[in-house]
Amino acid sequence: MLQFKEIITPVDCFVTEKTTLKEAIGLIDKKKWNLLPVTDPSRRLVGIFTRSSLYQMVVEECPLSTSIQNYIKKQVETVSVDTPYAKIEEMVKNSKVGTGIVVDEMNHVVGILTKTDMVMSLLQTSQELQTIKNLKRTLETAFKHAFDGIVMTDEKKIIQMVSPPLLELFNLSLEQVLHQPVLKVLPQLQLDHIYESETAEVSGFLEVSGIKYIVHRIPIIEDGNVIGVIGKVVFRQLNEVSELFKKLQKAENKANFYHQEYQKSESAKFTWDHLLTIDPYMEKLKKSGAKAAKGRSTVLIRGESGTGKELFAHAIHNSSARSTGKFVIVNCAAIPEDLLESEFFGYEEGAFTGAKLKGKIGKFDLANGGTLFLDEIGDMSLSLQAKLLRVLQEREFYRVGGTARIQVDVRIIAATNRNLEEMVKEGLFREDLYYRLNVISLNVPPLRDRLYDTDFLIGKIMIDFNKILGTSITGIEDHARAALLGYDWPGNVRELRNVMERAMTFAENGKIKYEDLPEYLIKQVGLPESAIKVSMVENAELEAIKKALVQVQGNKVQAARLLGISRSGLYEKIKKYQLTI
């Protein structure tokens, strides 16, 4: 008969009230436990130090040398080492606590018992494996209440059981996984080689959809042979631990951090790979931008606010011959009019009241040999437009209060969300400067005209924010997705990112729901809570096909090429939507 003490995890470390925060962090990271038993010098239990206590100390910015004494929880659920195994089995089924402390009759700490220990114990004897049907209900209960993902395979490497959190993490259904080869459906867990090594192991940090996780791989051995493997996937606490160590590292390397941030401010951070799209026009625009980057001509990027004009500017610089030079940004709308000239060209000592004693170099000086990105160029005053035109023509300028000509070699990339042609007609923008800037023009379309991109970007942004926010969001419910696809997005991709950040912050249970979306978006879309007969995705697809067919005057071959699908695929969709050509 299996003994209780054979399934517990022994405690081989000594933690007291004098243990420091630094020592506690090291033990929790090494042992991968959710708590540490705290004892007196005689090894009698006095309380526990949990992960939540650790996080509280970090939030309160306690020094690493602080003792854990004031953060110990005194109320502890303990289990006697002499408890019969059958009773332990019943306790695990009904207990809401993930970990219990095992003590002897003198209250000395013997070990800890987790629900994972219980699951493993049920699988490590031949008697339990032979009567797996009778124990299935107990196992399913433990699997259902396991905080992280668990999967179990048999001697043929076929998956026999899997927990709901694991399915959510990898966006799989039970039907896709159960009774399937583990190497086929979950190759990333790498459980198959445990059958040869016959040794338990823990993986390094892995990642899916921006969520970090580690895998405990545990062989089930009978008579010296591996007859199954348990994979335990831990992911719901790893981001918190990762953020903790990042904070400690940041504190120790503060000077280096600020130096790196300063360097970033004068370098382009994005490439063409950061411009995510599946829209045919956007793909074509990216290719045009890459070609423009190879030359020296001025580039004018046009589009609504939030469409990604600055990302285009970064990517053009990074794929140009000037990529090793500096990338300097000036927002013409953010700098006061009376300071904009000095920001552009710098000033000499004593040029005006409040000027620095040694003067200051301007953005053109900083960008010499590189690229100067003029954002919101349409907000520049007429007087400064004239001076900018001279620099573009003569490649020289005077500092404010100076008499010496300054020679510069700078490539200009400008961006605006305003109609410059109308501004020229109204006398608000110089015509000669307009033609000087509009040598190569890239028009970035709004998100509402990129019919396939919204759904595509939702998935990509979700991955990004899982990394940034430390969340574990694995999906989005149908009503919420329909609302996002039905919204007009006046703020374009920037607004989509803001809405997704808000929704992922508010989301619970691993999925974004309709009620997690901002109220203004829900009111505008006006979607009912009842089932939606025709999904917004299908509406978007239908409109895209109609638009493409009109654009190519009904030529199905050209329309299929424009949509990025096969000709047979286009015919199927025409039949599906009963379109008449």
C-alpha positions in Angstrom: 0.0 0.0 0.0 1.3 3.4 -1.0 2.4 5.5 2.1 1.7 9.2 2.4 5.3 10.1 3.2 6.4 8.5 -0.1 4.5 11.2 -2.2 5.4 14.4 -0.4 8.1 16.8 -1.5 10.8 16.9 1.2 11.9 20.3 2.6 15.7 20.4 2.5 16.2 24.1 3.1 16.1 26.0 6.4 14.0 29.2 6.5 13.6 31.3 9.7 12.2 34.7 10.6 15.7 36.1 10.0 15.9 34.9 6.4 16.3 37.9 4.0 14.2 38.9 1.0 17.2 38.1 -1.2 17.6 34.6 0.2 13.8 33.9 -0.1 13.8 35.0 -3.8 16.7 32.6 -4.5 14.9 29.7 -2.8 11.6 30.2 -4.5 13.2 30.6 -7.9 15.4 27.4 -7.3 12.7 25.2 -5.8 9.8 26.5 -8.0 7.6 26.3 -4.8 4.6 28.6 -4.2 5.6 29.0 -0.5 8.4 28.5 2.0 7.8 26.8 5.4 9.3 29.0 8.2 10.5 27.3 11.3 12.2 28.1 14.6 15.8 26.8 15.3 14.3 23.5 16.3 12.6 23.1 12.9 9.1 23.6 14.4 6.7 25.3 12.1 5.9 29.0 12.9 4.3 30.1 9.6 4.8 30.3 5.8 6.3 32.9 3.4 4.3 32.9 0.2 4.8 34.4 -3.3 2.2 37.0 -2.5 4.2 38.0 0.5 7.3 38.3 -1.7 5.4 40.5 -4.2 4.2 42.7 -1.4 7.8 43.3 -0.2 8.8 44.2 -3.7 5.9 46.6 -4.2 6.9 48.2 -0.9 10.5 48.5 -2.2 12.0 46.6 0.7 15.8 46.3 0.5 17.1 42.9 -0.4 18.6 42.6 3.1 15.2 43.0 4.8 14.2 40.0 6.9 10.9 38.3 6.0 9.7 38.3 9.7 6.9 40.9 9.3 5.5 39.2 6.1 5.1 35.7 7.5 1.6 34.2 7.5 0.9 32.5 10.8 -2.3 30.7 9.8 -1.2 27.5 8.0 -3.0 24.5 6.8 -1.0 21.5 8.0 -1.3 17.8 7.4 0.0 15.1 9.7 2.6 12.7 8.2 0.6 9.8 9.7 -2.6 10.7 7.9 -3.9 7.6 6.0 -3.5 7.8 2.2 -7.2 7.4 1.5 -8.0 10.5 3.6 -5.2 12.5 1.9 -6.8 11.6 -1.5 -10.2 13.0 -0.3 -8.6 16.1 1.2 -6.8 16.9 -2.1 -10.1 16.6 -4.0 -11.9 19.1 -1.8 -9.2 21.5 -0.7 -9.0 24.9 -2.3 -5.4 25.3 -1.1 -2.8 24.4 -3.7 0.0 23.5 -1.2 -0.1 22.1 2.4 2.6 21.7 5.0 3.3 18.2 6.3 4.4 17.9 9.9 5.1 15.2 12.5 3.6 14.8 16.0 6.1 17.4 17.3 5.1 20.0 14.7 8.5 19.5 12.9 8.3 20.2 9.2 8.6 17.0 7.2 7.7 18.3 3.7 5.1 19.9 1.5 2.2 18.4 -0.4 0.9 19.9 -3.6 -1.9 18.7 -5.9 0.8 17.9 -8.5 2.4 15.5 -5.9 -1.0 13.9 -5.6 -1.5 13.5 -9.4 2.0 12.0 -9.7 1.4 9.6 -6.8 -1.7 8.3 -8.6 0.3 7.6 -11.7 3.5 6.1 -10.2 2.3 2.6 -9.3 1.3 -0.2 -11.6 -1.8 -0.8 -9.6 -3.1 2.7 -10.2 -2.2 2.6 -13.9 -4.0 -0.7 -14.4 -7.1 0.7 -12.7 -6.9 4.1 -14.4 -10.7 4.1 -15.2 -11.6 3.8 -11.6 -9.3 6.7 -10.6 -10.2 8.9 -13.6 -12.7 11.0 -11.7 -10.1 11.7 -9.0 -7.5 12.6 -11.7 -9.9 14.8 -13.6 -10.7 16.7 -10.4 -7.1 17.3 -9.7 -6.5 18.3 -13.4 -9.5 20.6 -13.4 -8.3 22.5 -10.3 -4.6 22.6 -11.2 -3.4 26.1 -11.5 -1.2 25.4 -14.4 -1.3 23.1 -17.4 -0.8 19.3 -17.1 -0.7 16.6 -19.8 -0.3 12.9 -19.4 0.9 10.4 -22.1 0.9 6.6 -22.1 3.6 4.1 -23.1 2.9 4.7 -26.8 3.4 8.5 -26.4 -0.4 9.1 -26.8 -2.1 11.8 -24.8 -4.5 10.3 -22.3 -5.4 13.4 -20.1 -4.9 17.1 -20.4 -6.0 20.1 -18.2 -8.1 23.1 -19.4 -5.3 25.7 -18.7 -3.0 23.9 -21.0 -5.6 23.9 -23.8 -6.2 27.6 -23.3 -2.5 28.4 -23.4 -1.9 26.7 -26.8 -5.3 27.6 -28.2 -6.3 24.0 -28.7 -9.6 22.1 -28.2 -9.9 18.8 -26.2 -10.8 17.0 -29.5 -7.6 18.2 -31.1 -5.4 16.8 -28.3 -6.9 13.8 -26.5 -5.8 10.4 -27.8 -3.3 12.1 -30.2 0.5 11.6 -30.4 2.1 14.2 -28.2 4.8 14.8 -30.7 2.2 15.8 -33.3 0.0 18.2 -31.3 2.4 19.5 -28.6 5.9 19.1 -30.0 7.0 22.3 -28.2 6.8 20.4 -24.8 9.5 17.9 -26.0 8.1 15.1 -23.8 9.0 12.3 -26.3 12.7 12.2 -25.4 12.0 11.5 -21.7 11.1 8.0 -22.9 14.8 7.5 -23.7 16.4 9.6 -21.0 14.1 8.1 -18.2 15.0 11.2 -16.2 12.9 14.1 -14.9 13.9 17.5 -16.1 12.8 21.2 -16.2 13.0 23.2 -19.4 14.3 26.7 -19.8 12.0 29.6 -20.5 9.8 29.1 -23.6 7.2 31.4 -25.1 3.8 31.2 -26.9 1.7 34.2 -27.9 4.0 36.4 -25.7 3.4 34.3 -22.6 6.5 32.7 -21.0 6.3 29.2 -19.6 8.5 26.4 -18.4 7.9 22.6 -18.7 8.4 20.0 -15.9 8.9 16.7 -17.7 8.4 13.7 -15.4 8.7 10.0 -16.5 6.3 7.4 -15.1 8.3 4.3 -14.5 7.2 0.7 -13.8 9.6 -2.3 -13.5 12.4 -0.1 -14.9 10.5 0.9 -18.0 8.9 4.3 -18.9 5.2 3.7 -19.4 4.2 7.3 -19.6 5.2 10.9 -19.1 3.6 13.8 -17.2 4.2 17.3 -18.5 3.5 20.2 -16.1 3.4 23.6 -17.8 3.9 26.5 -15.4 3.0 29.9 -16.9 0.6 31.9 -14.7 3.2 33.1 -12.2 6.3 33.3 -14.4 5.6 36.8 -15.7 5.3 38.1 -12.1 8.6 36.4 -11.2 10.2 37.7 -14.4 9.1 41.2 -13.6 10.5 41.0 -10.1 14.0 40.0 -11.4 13.8 42.7 -14.1 13.1 45.3 -11.4 16.1 44.1 -9.3 18.3 44.1 -12.4 17.1 47.6 -13.4 18.0 49.0 -10.0 21.5 47.6 -10.1 22.1 48.8 -13.7 20.3 52.2 -13.5 23.2 54.2 -15.0 23.5 51.9 -18.0 19.7 51.9 -18.5 19.6 55.7 -18.8 22.5 55.6 -21.2 20.8 53.1 -23.4 17.6 55.2 -23.4 19.5 58.2 -24.5 21.0 56.3 -27.4 17.6 55.1 -28.4 16.3 58.6 -28.7 18.6 59.3 -31.6 18.3 56.0 -33.5 15.6 54.4 -35.5 14.0 51.5 -33.6 11.7 49.9 -36.2 12.2 48.0 -39.5 9.9 46.8 -42.2 9.2 43.7 -40.1 7.5 45.9 -37.5 4.9 47.0 -40.0 2.5 44.1 -39.6 -0.1 43.7 -42.4 -1.8 41.1 -44.6 -3.4 43.8 -46.8 -2.2 43.7 -50.4 -2.0 47.5 -50.8 0.0 47.9 -47.6 2.4 45.1 -48.7 2.9 47.0 -52.0 3.4 50.3 -50.1 6.1 48.7 -47.9 7.9 47.6 -51.1 7.7 51.1 -52.5 9.1 52.5 -49.2 12.0 50.0 -49.3 12.8 51.1 -52.9 12.6 54.8 -51.9 15.0 54.2 -48.9 17.8 53.3 -51.3 17.9 56.8 -52.8 18.6 60.3 -51.4 15.3 62.0 -52.3 12.9 63.6 -49.7 10.0 61.4 -48.8 6.6 62.6 -47.7 4.5 60.2 -45.8 0.8 61.0 -45.6 -2.1 59.4 -43.7 -4.5 59.8 -40.8 -3.3 59.9 -37.2 -2.3 56.5 -35.9 -1.8 54.8 -39.2 1.9 54.2 -38.7 3.6 57.0 -40.5 6.5 57.2 -38.0 7.1 53.5 -38.3 7.5 54.0 -42.1 10.0 56.7 -41.4 12.0 54.5 -39.0 12.0 51.6 -41.5 13.1 53.9 -44.4 16.1 55.1 -42.4 17.0 51.6 -41.2 17.0 50.2 -44.8 18.9 53.2 -46.3 22.6 53.9 -46.8 22.3 56.2 -43.8 21.3 53.5 -41.4 24.5 53.9 -39.4 23.8 57.7 -39.0 21.4 59.3 -36.5 17.7 59.4 -36.8 16.4 62.6 -35.3 12.7 63.4 -34.8 11.1 66.8 -34.6 7.3 67.1 -34.0 6.5 70.4 -35.6 3.1 70.6 -33.7 4.5 69.9 -30.3 7.2 72.7 -30.1 6.1 76.3 -29.5 6.4 78.6 -32.6 9.0 80.9 -31.0 11.3 77.9 -30.1 10.9 75.9 -33.3 13.6 77.8 -35.2 16.2 77.4 -32.4 15.3 73.7 -32.2 15.9 73.3 -35.9 19.1 75.4 -36.3 20.4 75.9 -32.8 21.7 79.2 -31.5 24.9 81.0 -30.6 25.9 82.2 -27.1 23.8 85.2 -26.0 21.4 84.9 -29.0 18.4 85.7 -26.7 17.5 86.1 -23.1 17.8 82.7 -21.3 20.1 81.2 -23.9 22.8 78.8 -22.7 26.2 80.3 -22.2 27.9 78.2 -24.8 24.9 78.1 -27.2 23.2 75.0 -28.5 23.4 72.9 -31.7 20.1 72.2 -33.5 18.4 69.1 -34.9 20.0 69.6 -38.3 23.4 69.5 -36.7 22.4 66.4 -34.7 21.1 64.7 -37.9 24.2 65.5 -40.0 25.0 62.4 -42.0 21.7 60.8 -41.1 18.0 61.4 -41.3 15.7 64.2 -40.0 12.1 63.2 -39.5 9.7 66.2 -39.5 6.4 64.9 -38.1 3.3 67.0 -38.5 5.0 69.2 -41.2 1.6 70.8 -42.0 1.7 72.7 -38.6 4.8 74.6 -39.4 4.6 78.4 -39.8 5.1 80.1 -43.1 8.2 82.0 -41.9 9.9 78.8 -40.8 8.8 77.0 -44.0 10.9 79.6 -46.0 14.0 78.9 -43.9 13.4 75.1 -44.2 13.2 75.5 -48.0 16.6 77.2 -48.1 18.2 74.4 -46.1 16.7 71.8 -48.5 18.0 73.8 -51.5 21.3 75.0 -50.3 22.1 72.4 -47.7 23.3 75.1 -45.3 21.9 77.4 -42.6 22.7 80.0 -40.0 22.3 79.4 -36.3 20.0 81.8 -34.4 22.2 84.9 -33.6 25.1 83.5 -35.7 26.9 84.7 -38.9 28.7 81.5 -39.9 27.2 79.2 -42.5 26.8 75.7 -41.3 27.0 72.9 -44.0 24.9 69.8 -43.5 24.2 66.5 -45.2 20.7 65.5 -44.0 18.0 63.5 -45.6 14.5 64.7 -44.9 11.5 62.5 -44.3 8.3 64.4 -43.6 4.8 63.3 -42.4 1.4 64.9 -42.1 -2.2 64.0 -41.6 -3.4 67.3 -43.2 -4.4 68.0 -46.8 -1.3 70.0 -48.1 -2.9 70.7 -51.5 -5.8 72.5 -49.8 -3.4 74.3 -47.5 -1.4 75.5 -50.6 -4.6 76.9 -52.2 -5.5 78.7 -49.0 -2.0 80.2 -48.6 -1.2 78.2 -45.4 1.6 76.2 -46.9 4.3 77.3 -49.4 3.8 75.8 -52.8 7.6 75.6 -53.5 8.2 73.8 -50.2 5.3 71.4 -51.0 6.9 70.4 -54.3 10.3 70.1 -52.6 8.9 67.7 -50.0 6.6 65.8 -52.3 9.4 64.1 -54.4 8.3 60.6 -53.2 4.9 60.4 -51.6 3.6 57.4 -49.6 -0.1 57.4 -48.7 -0.7 55.1 -45.7 -4.4 54.0 -45.8 -6.6 54.2 -42.6 -7.4 50.9 -40.8 -11.0 51.0 -41.9 -9.8 50.6 -45.5 -7.5 47.6 -44.7 -10.3 45.1 -44.3 -8.2 42.1 -43.4 -5.8 43.9 -41.1 -7.9 44.5 -38.1 -8.4 40.9 -37.1 -4.8 40.1 -38.0 -3.5 42.9 -35.9 -5.7 42.0 -32.9 -3.8 38.7 -32.6 -0.4 40.3 -33.1 -1.1 43.1 -30.5 -2.3 40.5 -28.0 1.1 38.7 -28.2 2.9 42.1 -27.7 0.9 43.1 -24.7 1.2 39.7 -23.1 4.9 40.4 -23.0 4.6 44.1 -22.0 1.8 43.7 -19.4 2.8 40.3 -18.1 -0.7 39.0 -18.8 -1.7 35.5 -20.0 -4.5 36.3 -22.4 -5.1 33.4 -24.7 -8.1 34.6 -26.8 -11.1 36.8 -27.4 -14.8 35.9 -27.2 -16.9 36.2 -30.4 -19.0 39.2 -29.3 -15.9 41.2 -28.4 -14.2 40.3 -31.7 -17.3 41.2 -33.6 -17.4 44.6 -31.9 -13.7 45.3 -32.7 -14.2 44.3 -36.3 -17.3 46.5 -36.6 -15.8 49.7 -35.2 -14.6 52.4 -37.6 -11.2 53.1 -35.9 -10.8 56.9 -36.3 -7.6 56.6 -34.3 -6.4 53.7 -36.5 -3.7 51.3 -35.3 -2.8 53.6 -32.4 -6.4 53.5 -31.1 -6.6 49.7 -31.7 -3.4 49.2 -29.5 -4.9 51.5 -26.8 -8.2 49.6 -26.8 -6.4 46.2 -26.7 -4.2 47.3 -23.8 -7.3 48.4 -21.8 -9.2 45.2 -22.6 -6.3 42.9 -21.7 -5.8 44.8 -18.4 -9.5 44.3 -17.5 -9.8 40.8 -18.9 -10.2 37.9 -16.5 -10.0 34.1 -16.9 -7.7 34.3 -19.9 -10.0 35.8 -22.5 -11.2 39.3 -23.6 -14.9 39.7 -23.2 -17.4 42.1 -24.7 -17.7 44.0 -21.4 -13.9 44.5 -21.2 -14.1 46.9 -24.2 -14.4 50.7 -23.6 -18.0 52.0 -23.3 -17.6 54.6 -26.2 -16.7 51.8 -28.6 -19.6 49.6 -27.6 -22.1 52.5 -27.9 -20.9 53.3 -31.4 -20.9 49.8 -32.7 -24.3 49.1 -31.1 -24.0 45.3 -31.2 -26.7 43.3 -29.5 -25.8 40.7 -26.9 -27.8 38.1 -28.9 -26.2 35.9 -31.5 -24.9 37.6 -34.6 -26.3 36.0 -37.8 -23.5 37.2 -40.1 -20.1 37.8 -38.6 -18.3 41.0 -39.1 -15.4 39.1 -40.5 -17.6 37.8 -43.3 -18.9 41.3 -44.0 -15.4 42.6 -44.2 -14.4 39.8 -46.6 -17.5 40.4 -48.8 -16.7 44.1 -49.1 -13.1 43.4 -49.9 -14.0 41.1 -52.8 -16.5 43.6 -54.1 -14.0 46.4 -54.0 -11.3 44.3 -55.7 -13.6 43.2 -58.5 -14.7 46.8 -59.2 -11.1 48.0 -59.1 -10.0 45.5 -61.8 -13.3 45.8 -63.8 -14.4 42.2 -63.1 -11.2 40.4 -64.0 -11.2 37.5 -61.6 -7.5 36.6 -62.1 -6.4 40.1 -61.3 -8.9 40.3 -58.4 -7.5 37.1 -56.9 -3.9 38.4 -57.2 -5.0 41.7 -55.5 -6.7 39.9 -52.6 -3.7 37.5 -52.2 -5.8 34.3 -52.7 -5.9 31.7 -55.4 -8.3 31.9 -58.4 -10.2 28.8 -57.2 -10.4 30.3 -53.8 -12.0 33.5 -55.2 -14.5 31.4 -57.2 -15.5 29.6 -54.0 -16.1 32.9 -52.2 -18.1 34.4 -55.1 -20.3 31.3 -54.9 -20.5 31.5 -51.1 -21.7 35.1 -51.2 -23.8 34.6 -54.3 -22.2 37.5 -56.1 -23.3 38.3 -59.7 -20.5 39.5 -61.9 
